[in-house]
Amino acid sequence: MAYTVISVFPVTVDTEEIKKGLKQKGFDEANIIISKSRVESGMSDQYQEDKQTQDFFDYVFAHDAEMLDAYRKHSVGRSNVIVYTDDLEQAKTAKEVLNEYGALEVYRRPSERRDSIPDGMTEHEYNGIIAKARHDIYFLGSERVYHSNQVKGMDDEMDSLGSKD
């Protein structure tokens, strides 16, 4: 079964070093995605993702709204490193390498459902490893832009006389 390993890093981290470390462990460069996000200046905590980013997170976390929300929030203004693997052992190795380079822990409340966690792994070890294969339509681009949701000026279109009709 194929897996996707998602991690979040501070924007100051050297992502090329992380990529180099993953390649030294045998991961193919084509299966390592580095995606950096840029936030509009003057933005509050209200933001809008670009369509590609939104589709990627919706696809990967389709059955886990809590993790979807957590990764979306933690990824704003930070870098994501995504590694696609062919099996669980490779996914564990990728996660170990990413943690060695300082991946941020994306916290989620411990779940009561353990049926999705493979035998022999704790929930903490499994966080960030998703049992989904790479998808050529849903992917993160190398740069993501978050736009402000704040409305500046009037939010309703009016004609030149001020009528809404």
C-alpha positions, 0 to 999 in steps of 0.5 A: 500500500502506498503512503504519503508522509506530510510534515511542516517546517518553519520557513527558516529551515533549509529544505534543500538539506532535508531533501538531501537527507531523504535522498541519502536514505534512498528516496527518489527526488521525484517523490519528495515535494517541497512546498513553501507558503507565502502570506500576504503582508498585513494579514490576520488569522483570516486567510484563503488558500489557493485552489490547488492547496485546498484540493490537496489537503481535501484529498489527503485528509478526506476522512479526518476533518480534525487533521485537515484543520490542524495541517491547514492551520499549521502550514500557513506561512511555513514550508511543507515537505511531502514524501510519497512512499511505496510501503509503510517501512519507507513511510516510517523511515521518511518520517524519522528523517523529517523529524531529525531535521526538525519537523514541527509536531502537528498536534491532534487530540488522541482518537478513540478509533485505532482501526486505521493505525497499523499494528505495532505503531503508536498514534504519535508515530503514525501522525503525518503518515497517510495511507494514500498514494500520490495523485497527479491532480491533487498536489502542492505546488512549490509555492503557495500563496495565502490571501487575506479574507478581510474585506476592504471597502464595500463587499456588495457591488452597487451601481453608480447611484448606490442601488443594489438593483 
